[in-house]
Amino acid sequence: MEQGLNLVVTAVVAGSIVVWGMVSGRLQRWNISAPMFFVLAGWVLTNGPTGVAEVRLDSAGVRDVTELALALVLFGDAAQVRARDLRRDAGPPIRLLLIGLPLTMALGTLVAKWVLPDLSWWVCAVVGIAVAPTDAALGAAIVEDERVPERVRRILNVESGLNDGIATPFVKVALVAAVAGTAFETGSETGALRELLIGAAGGALIGLVGGWLLVRARASGWGTPAAHALAVAGVAVGAFAALDEMGGNGFIAAFVAGLAYGAVTRAAPDAALHFTHQMGGLLSMLVWFIFGAVMLPVLQYAGWREAVFAVLALTVVRMVPVALALVGAGFDRFTVAVMGWFGPRGLASVVFALLAVDALPSADTLRVVAAITATVLGSVVLHGASAAPVSSRYGSTDGA
C-alpha cells in the first residue's frame, strides 16, 4: 500500500473494528454510533502522544477508499428500494432533489460567504455544495428503524442515494471556477449534465444485465452462494468504476445500478446483497477512522466562523429548503421537521473535501476542509445521538 494506508494503519483499524464488535451493543444503548466510535478512534490512535500510526490527508489511497465505500453503500441501499413503491410515490423525492437540493446548495453558498467573507464566491460555493448532500450510511439509524413509517424511510433513502451524485458535478464546476476564476469558459455545465446522463444510463445497463445474469446463474445452479455474493459486490464496484472511467458520474451509476439490480432480482429475495452491505459497512468504518485521523486535526485552524457555519448548515440551510420543497405534499409539521433534521452529512462531504485538497490552492484548502469537517463532525455527533430518541418519538405518532 502507498504511504498513508500502510500495514500499521491497517492493523490499527482492524483492532478498532474488533473492539467495536465487542462493545457495540453497550455503546449503542448509550446512543454512541459506529461513526462516533471510529472518528474518535482515528483521532486518538493517529495523533498526539497516543498516536501509533500515521495517515496523510493528501494520500490518493484515502480518497479511493472513501469513494469506494460511498459507491457500495449507494448500491446496497438502492437495491432494497422497491421500484413499484418508488413509482407510486415519486413526488416527495423529486421535490427534495429538484427543489430542496438546489435551494440547499444556493443557501449554503450564501451562508458560507456571509460567515467566511475572506473566501471568494466560488470557494464558498465549494463549501456550500459539499455539505448539501445527505448520507445514506450515517442516516441508517433512521432509515432502518421500523418505528419510522416506511414511506418516510424510503423518501430519505432515495434522496440520500441520488443527491450526492447530483451534487458531484456542481462541486467540480465550483472547483474549476475557484481555480480558473470563472466557470463559463470551461464548458463545465454541459459536462456536468453529460456526467449525470452517462452515469445513469450506464449504471442502469450494468445493474439490469448483471442482475439478470446472476438470477439466471442461480436458477441453473451454476454458481455457489458464496461466489454469488461476491458477484453482487462486483456489479456494484464495476458500475462505479466503469462509468467513472468512461466520463460518467460513478456515484449516480452505483445508485441507479442498485435500483436496476433490485428491480431484476425482486422476484427472488437476494440474500447475497447482505455481503455488499457488509463490505460497504466495513469500508465506512475505515472512512470514519480516516476522517478522525486526517480531517479532525484540521479543526485546529478553525475558529468561531467555521463553527457558526456548521451550526447553520445542519439546521437552517437544510431544514428551510426541505420545508419549502414539501409545501403541499401532504405531510404534517412533525414529519417535515424529521425529514429536515435527518439530513446527515457524511461520506459524500468527506469525498468533496478530499477533492478540494487536490484542486484548491493551499491558502484556501485549510479553510474549506475545516468548514466541511466541522459540519460533518457536528452531524456525526448530533444525528447519531438523536436518531434513537427521534425514532422512538416518531414511532408513537402517525404523522406520515
TORKOL-245256 format. One line per field, with one value per residue (C-alpha): residue in three letters; x, y, z. Coordinates in nm, 3 decimals. Each point is the difference from the previous one (the first is absolute). Layout:
BEGIN
aa	c(ALA,...)
c1	c(X,...)
c2	c(Y,...)
c3	c(Z,...)
This chain:
BEGIN
aa	c(MET,GLU,GLN,GLY,LEU,ASN,LEU,VAL,VAL,THR,ALA,VAL,VAL,ALA,GLY,SER,ILE,VAL,VAL,TRP,GLY,MET,VAL,SER,GLY,ARG,LEU,GLN,ARG,TRP,ASN,ILE,SER,ALA,PRO,MET,PHE,PHE,VAL,LEU,ALA,GLY,TRP,VAL,LEU,THR,ASN,GLY,PRO,THR,GLY,VAL,ALA,GLU,VAL,ARG,LEU,ASP,SER,ALA,GLY,VAL,ARG,ASP,VAL,THR,GLU,LEU,ALA,LEU,ALA,LEU,VAL,LEU,PHE,GLY,ASP,ALA,ALA,GLN,VAL,ARG,ALA,ARG,ASP,LEU,ARG,ARG,ASP,ALA,GLY,PRO,PRO,ILE,ARG,LEU,LEU,LEU,ILE,GLY,LEU,PRO,LEU,THR,MET,ALA,LEU,GLY,THR,LEU,VAL,ALA,LYS,TRP,VAL,LEU,PRO,ASP,LEU,SER,TRP,TRP,VAL,CYS,ALA,VAL,VAL,GLY,ILE,ALA,VAL,ALA,PRO,THR,ASP,ALA,ALA,LEU,GLY,ALA,ALA,ILE,VAL,GLU,ASP,GLU,ARG,VAL,PRO,GLU,ARG,VAL,ARG,ARG,ILE,LEU,ASN,VAL,GLU,SER,GLY,LEU,ASN,ASP,GLY,ILE,ALA,THR,PRO,PHE,VAL,LYS,VAL,ALA,LEU,VAL,ALA,ALA,VAL,ALA,GLY,THR,ALA,PHE,GLU,THR,GLY,SER,GLU,THR,GLY,ALA,LEU,ARG,GLU,LEU,LEU,ILE,GLY,ALA,ALA,GLY,GLY,ALA,LEU,ILE,GLY,LEU,VAL,GLY,GLY,TRP,LEU,LEU,VAL,ARG,ALA,ARG,ALA,SER,GLY,TRP,GLY,THR,PRO,ALA,ALA,HIS,ALA,LEU,ALA,VAL,ALA,GLY,VAL,ALA,VAL,GLY,ALA,PHE,ALA,ALA,LEU,ASP,GLU,MET,GLY,GLY,ASN,GLY,PHE,ILE,ALA,ALA,PHE,VAL,ALA,GLY,LEU,ALA,TYR,GLY,ALA,VAL,THR,ARG,ALA,ALA,PRO,ASP,ALA,ALA,LEU,HIS,PHE,THR,HIS,GLN,MET,GLY,GLY,LEU,LEU,SER,MET,LEU,VAL,TRP,PHE,ILE,PHE,GLY,ALA,VAL,MET,LEU,PRO,VAL,LEU,GLN,TYR,ALA,GLY,TRP,ARG,GLU,ALA,VAL,PHE,ALA,VAL,LEU,ALA,LEU,THR,VAL,VAL,ARG,MET,VAL,PRO,VAL,ALA,LEU,ALA,LEU,VAL,GLY,ALA,GLY,PHE,ASP,ARG,PHE,THR,VAL,ALA,VAL,MET,GLY,TRP,PHE,GLY,PRO,ARG,GLY,LEU,ALA,SER,VAL,VAL,PHE,ALA,LEU,LEU,ALA,VAL,ASP,ALA,LEU,PRO,SER,ALA,ASP,THR,LEU,ARG,VAL,VAL,ALA,ALA,ILE,THR,ALA,THR,VAL,LEU,GLY,SER,VAL,VAL,LEU,HIS,GLY,ALA,SER,ALA,ALA,PRO,VAL,SER,SER,ARG,TYR,GLY,SER,THR,ASP,GLY,ALA)
c1	c(0.000,0.107,0.108,-0.300,-0.177,0.281,-0.006,0.024,-0.313,-0.172,0.084,-0.122,-0.328,-0.047,0.052,-0.253,-0.255,0.054,-0.051,-0.316,-0.131,0.053,-0.163,-0.239,-0.315,0.080,0.112,-0.308,-0.220,0.177,-0.076,0.367,-0.001,0.266,0.107,0.047,0.214,0.223,0.044,0.122,0.221,0.153,0.080,0.140,0.205,0.170,0.059,0.185,0.163,-0.245,0.066,0.134,-0.058,0.016,-0.249,0.051,-0.281,0.140,0.031,-0.179,-0.078,-0.211,-0.223,-0.022,-0.123,-0.252,-0.143,-0.025,-0.178,-0.254,-0.062,-0.065,-0.235,-0.194,-0.038,-0.105,-0.260,-0.142,-0.033,-0.245,-0.229,-0.313,-0.046,-0.379,-0.015,0.244,-0.213,-0.314,0.150,0.265,-0.124,0.175,0.345,-0.026,-0.096,0.297,0.244,-0.119,-0.112,0.152,0.353,0.055,-0.137,0.229,0.305,-0.086,-0.081,0.313,0.210,-0.159,0.050,0.361,0.068,-0.167,0.187,0.330,0.021,0.372,-0.064,-0.101,-0.353,0.109,0.191,-0.308,-0.201,0.232,-0.072,-0.374,-0.044,0.229,-0.218,-0.332,-0.037,-0.116,0.154,-0.192,0.246,0.003,-0.380,-0.035,-0.125,-0.312,-0.032,0.022,-0.217,-0.339,-0.160,0.031,-0.267,0.127,-0.096,0.218,0.292,-0.029,-0.008,0.309,0.181,-0.068,0.092,0.330,0.077,-0.036,0.092,0.372,0.027,-0.193,0.218,0.329,0.014,-0.098,0.290,0.232,-0.131,0.056,0.352,0.088,-0.142,0.180,0.332,-0.061,-0.203,-0.312,-0.190,-0.158,0.312,0.048,-0.323,-0.039,-0.378,-0.051,0.254,-0.186,-0.325,0.185,0.154,-0.342,-0.157,0.290,0.012,-0.375,-0.020,0.312,-0.093,-0.348,0.147,0.256,-0.255,-0.257,0.243,0.192,-0.316,-0.152,0.317,0.030,-0.366,0.041,0.322,-0.160,-0.305,0.220,0.216,0.322,0.134,0.044,-0.170,0.336,0.112,-0.340,0.047,0.337,-0.152,-0.262,0.275,0.176,-0.304,0.003,0.372,-0.005,-0.280,0.181,0.347,-0.101,-0.225,0.244,0.272,-0.235,-0.062,-0.327,-0.100,0.110,-0.220,-0.315,0.102,0.033,-0.338,-0.188,0.170,-0.131,-0.353,0.020,0.153,-0.269,-0.275,0.136,0.055,-0.312,-0.185,0.273,0.110,0.371,0.180,0.330,-0.063,0.077,0.367,0.012,-0.155,0.266,0.277,-0.143,-0.028,0.356,0.140,-0.217,0.165,0.337,-0.116,-0.114,0.331,0.180,-0.226,0.099,0.365,0.052,-0.292,-0.068,0.352,-0.084,-0.246,0.296,-0.011,-0.371,-0.152,-0.342,-0.093,0.036,-0.198,-0.282,-0.006,-0.026,-0.293,-0.185,0.079,-0.154,-0.311,-0.121,0.185,-0.153,-0.334,-0.135,0.047,-0.156,-0.300,-0.042,0.041,-0.269,-0.264,-0.324,0.138,-0.242,0.242,-0.064,0.244,0.166,0.071,0.145,0.215,0.130,0.088,0.160,0.205,0.114,0.216,0.327,0.323,0.261,0.180,-0.087,0.114,0.326,0.055,-0.061,0.241,0.268,-0.071,0.053,0.335,0.112,-0.132,0.011,0.301,0.139,-0.109,-0.368,0.024,0.025,-0.298,-0.215,0.095,-0.047,-0.353,-0.100,0.160,-0.181,-0.331,0.058,0.122,-0.306,-0.218,0.171,-0.059,-0.341,-0.170,0.156,-0.113,-0.350,-0.091,-0.132,-0.197,-0.156,-0.087,-0.166,-0.196,-0.089,-0.109,-0.265,-0.159,-0.180,0.128,0.084)
c2	c(0.000,0.357,0.221,0.110,-0.339,-0.234,-0.323,0.177,0.200,-0.317,-0.178,0.291,0.024,-0.378,0.019,0.282,-0.210,-0.289,0.229,0.144,-0.352,-0.072,0.311,0.124,-0.120,0.186,0.316,0.012,-0.014,0.321,0.145,-0.028,-0.096,-0.177,0.326,0.167,-0.287,-0.019,0.375,0.009,-0.307,0.151,0.325,-0.158,-0.275,0.217,0.332,0.128,-0.214,-0.287,-0.016,-0.337,0.045,0.278,0.084,0.284,0.228,0.023,-0.377,-0.118,-0.324,0.193,0.139,-0.335,-0.180,0.274,-0.004,-0.379,-0.008,0.256,-0.193,-0.328,0.167,0.169,-0.324,-0.203,0.250,0.052,-0.374,-0.018,0.271,-0.153,0.148,-0.032,0.207,0.253,0.049,0.032,0.259,0.179,0.351,0.067,-0.125,0.204,0.307,-0.050,-0.056,0.262,0.270,-0.074,-0.089,0.305,0.226,-0.165,0.046,0.363,0.084,-0.181,0.209,0.323,-0.097,-0.099,0.339,0.179,-0.193,-0.034,0.334,-0.027,-0.296,0.057,-0.073,-0.311,-0.139,0.065,-0.188,-0.298,0.009,0.052,-0.275,-0.246,-0.004,-0.013,-0.374,-0.236,-0.333,-0.326,-0.179,0.263,0.015,-0.378,0.031,0.171,-0.170,-0.349,0.066,-0.161,0.233,0.271,-0.031,-0.185,0.285,0.250,-0.245,-0.068,0.371,0.073,-0.300,0.097,0.363,-0.091,-0.248,0.248,0.339,-0.065,-0.112,0.306,0.228,-0.147,0.185,0.327,-0.039,-0.061,0.310,0.210,-0.139,0.079,0.350,0.057,-0.077,0.153,0.299,-0.082,-0.312,0.125,-0.034,-0.368,-0.159,-0.162,0.045,-0.216,-0.247,-0.028,-0.095,-0.247,-0.163,-0.047,-0.146,-0.235,-0.116,-0.064,-0.181,-0.208,-0.085,-0.113,-0.221,-0.163,-0.053,-0.155,-0.225,-0.096,-0.077,-0.203,-0.205,-0.075,-0.099,-0.236,-0.145,-0.058,-0.165,-0.236,-0.086,0.106,0.216,-0.055,0.232,0.134,0.079,0.157,0.237,0.105,0.052,0.241,0.211,-0.021,0.151,0.290,0.071,-0.057,0.251,0.266,-0.057,-0.059,0.303,0.223,-0.106,0.063,0.359,-0.063,0.068,-0.310,0.068,0.043,-0.316,-0.200,0.114,-0.052,-0.338,-0.094,0.106,-0.202,-0.302,0.008,0.018,-0.305,-0.212,0.105,-0.320,-0.203,0.139,0.064,-0.100,0.058,0.373,-0.023,-0.051,0.327,0.177,-0.149,0.110,0.351,0.005,-0.121,0.264,0.263,-0.083,0.053,0.332,0.127,-0.108,0.194,0.299,0.007,-0.051,0.259,0.243,0.060,0.143,0.266,0.146,0.159,0.254,0.062,0.281,0.117,0.071,-0.362,-0.107,0.241,-0.126,-0.361,0.082,0.185,-0.269,-0.269,0.201,0.296,-0.088,-0.349,0.037,0.311,-0.137,-0.331,0.178,0.210,-0.302,-0.196,0.276,-0.155,-0.356,-0.105,-0.051,0.132,0.236,-0.269,-0.215,0.299,0.085,-0.358,-0.011,0.342,-0.087,-0.341,0.119,-0.134,0.097,-0.269,-0.198,0.227,0.312,-0.173,-0.092,0.361,0.127,-0.231,0.127,0.353,-0.103,-0.114,0.302,0.317,0.216,-0.078,0.340,-0.094,-0.373,0.015,0.235,-0.213,-0.329,0.152,0.121,-0.334,-0.196,0.205,-0.067,-0.374,-0.037,0.185,-0.230,-0.316,0.104,0.168,-0.233,-0.307,0.098,0.111,-0.289,-0.238,0.262,0.146,-0.345,-0.084,0.324,-0.046,-0.357,0.124,0.227,-0.063,0.313,-0.161)
c3	c(0.000,-0.056,0.282,0.203,-0.005,0.105,0.197,0.335,-0.081,-0.120,0.326,0.211,-0.192,0.026,0.376,0.024,-0.191,0.242,0.297,-0.156,-0.054,0.368,0.146,-0.272,0.176,0.319,-0.179,-0.222,0.309,0.097,-0.346,-0.103,-0.368,-0.206,-0.175,0.341,0.122,-0.308,-0.032,0.359,-0.054,-0.311,0.176,0.318,-0.166,-0.265,0.174,0.304,0.267,-0.057,-0.373,-0.118,-0.375,-0.257,-0.276,-0.248,-0.115,-0.354,-0.051,-0.314,0.182,0.251,-0.274,-0.182,0.312,0.073,-0.352,-0.007,0.336,-0.120,-0.323,0.186,0.247,-0.280,-0.197,0.303,0.117,-0.350,-0.059,0.290,-0.138,-0.150,-0.347,0.023,0.318,-0.144,-0.313,0.209,0.235,-0.207,0.077,0.335,-0.108,-0.320,0.201,0.234,-0.286,-0.249,0.245,0.339,-0.116,-0.225,0.273,0.253,-0.222,-0.071,0.362,0.118,-0.238,0.126,0.363,-0.067,-0.160,0.290,0.268,-0.191,-0.187,-0.079,-0.232,-0.362,-0.115,-0.189,0.298,0.215,-0.262,0.049,0.373,-0.038,-0.259,0.179,0.311,-0.188,-0.077,0.272,0.097,-0.026,0.230,0.272,-0.013,0.032,0.358,-0.136,-0.340,0.151,0.308,-0.054,0.254,-0.265,-0.272,-0.305,-0.233,0.186,0.012,-0.373,-0.087,0.210,-0.146,-0.363,0.068,0.163,-0.275,-0.283,0.143,0.039,-0.360,-0.114,0.212,-0.128,-0.336,0.170,0.241,-0.293,-0.182,0.313,0.043,-0.362,0.037,0.331,-0.166,-0.346,0.114,-0.201,-0.089,-0.319,-0.213,0.081,-0.129,0.341,0.010,-0.309,0.129,0.331,-0.174,-0.219,0.308,0.156,-0.314,-0.076,0.361,0.019,-0.336,0.056,0.356,-0.107,-0.273,0.231,0.276,-0.235,-0.184,0.314,0.192,-0.285,-0.047,0.371,0.027,-0.294,0.141,0.338,-0.155,-0.202,0.299,-0.174,0.284,0.372,0.252,0.116,-0.355,-0.073,0.294,-0.136,-0.344,0.137,0.152,-0.336,-0.173,0.246,-0.029,-0.376,-0.055,0.198,-0.145,-0.364,-0.030,0.186,-0.244,-0.296,0.110,0.177,0.359,0.190,0.304,-0.209,-0.189,0.323,0.133,-0.329,-0.044,0.345,-0.097,-0.323,0.173,0.267,-0.263,-0.185,0.312,0.190,-0.087,0.167,0.341,-0.025,0.319,-0.182,0.018,0.370,-0.082,-0.198,0.300,0.223,-0.235,-0.013,0.378,0.044,-0.235,0.167,0.332,-0.166,-0.146,0.339,0.150,-0.277,0.060,0.365,-0.090,-0.273,0.004,0.369,0.050,-0.261,0.251,0.176,-0.285,0.051,0.200,0.103,-0.361,-0.105,0.307,-0.086,-0.357,0.120,0.229,-0.276,-0.260,0.221,0.083,-0.207,-0.321,-0.004,0.173,-0.173,-0.356,0.102,0.148,-0.315,-0.228,0.186,0.008,-0.119,0.011,0.274,0.288,0.349,0.170,0.208,-0.305,-0.188,0.302,0.025,-0.371,0.027,0.306,-0.123,-0.281,0.143,-0.177,-0.037,-0.268,-0.294,0.185,0.093,-0.367,-0.104,0.265,-0.138,-0.354,0.132,0.147,-0.345,-0.191,0.209,0.089,0.344,0.131,-0.048,0.065,0.379,0.033,-0.231,0.166,0.347,-0.082,-0.154,0.286,0.263,-0.175,-0.040,0.358,0.127,-0.208,0.126,0.361,-0.021,-0.246,0.157,0.349,-0.104,-0.231,0.265,0.201,-0.315,-0.134,0.330,-0.005,-0.364,0.058,0.241,-0.263,-0.327,-0.172,-0.334)
